[in-house]
Each structure stands twice: as C-alpha cells, then as structure tokens.
Amino acid sequence: MKEADALSAVQRATVPILYIHGNADTFVPTEMTKELYEKTKSDTELFLVDDANHGEAFVMDQEAYKRKVDEFLEKHWSTSNLSIDLSR
C-alpha cells in the first residue's frame, strides 16, 4: 500500500480546504498543519484552537468551531461545484 502524502495532495487540490487544528496538539505538530495550509493550491483557511490537543478543537471551543465551519461552508458551497451524497 502506498503511504499517504498529504503535502503533494494539497499541492494538487482543486477544492476549498478548511484546516482545523489545536495549538496544543502533541500528536500532529501545529507546524505540520501550517505547512499544509501554506502550500495548498486551492482556496484555504486555517482555524487554530488555543489549548486544544489532537481531536479536541470542537470540545475546547464549540461556538467558534461551529461559526468557522458555517462561514467556510457559506463562502464556498454556493460558489463551487461540490456535491455530497448524504445517502451513504
């Protein structure tokens, strides 16, 4: 099996990407997410959550998290050709 290469994938990205990351992540360093964000070719946003460890961004700041996701979807959903099959 070929190992996933996130950096080359985001360099070829054609869809908007919202990166959500905790500043206190001890599993995936914040710098890795910042590098992906900086090298993403498509429209991208970065949302960092203070004091959140890996997978804790939502529970650490639910209101800001929901607001950011809503804003991102509002901005990109109507301007893209994205379609999601929710029946799966």
ABEGO torsion letter per residue (X at the ends): XBBBBAAAAAAABABBBBBBBBAABAABBAAAAAAAAAABABBBBBBBBBGBBBGAAAAABAAAAAAAAAAAAAAAAAABABBBBAAX
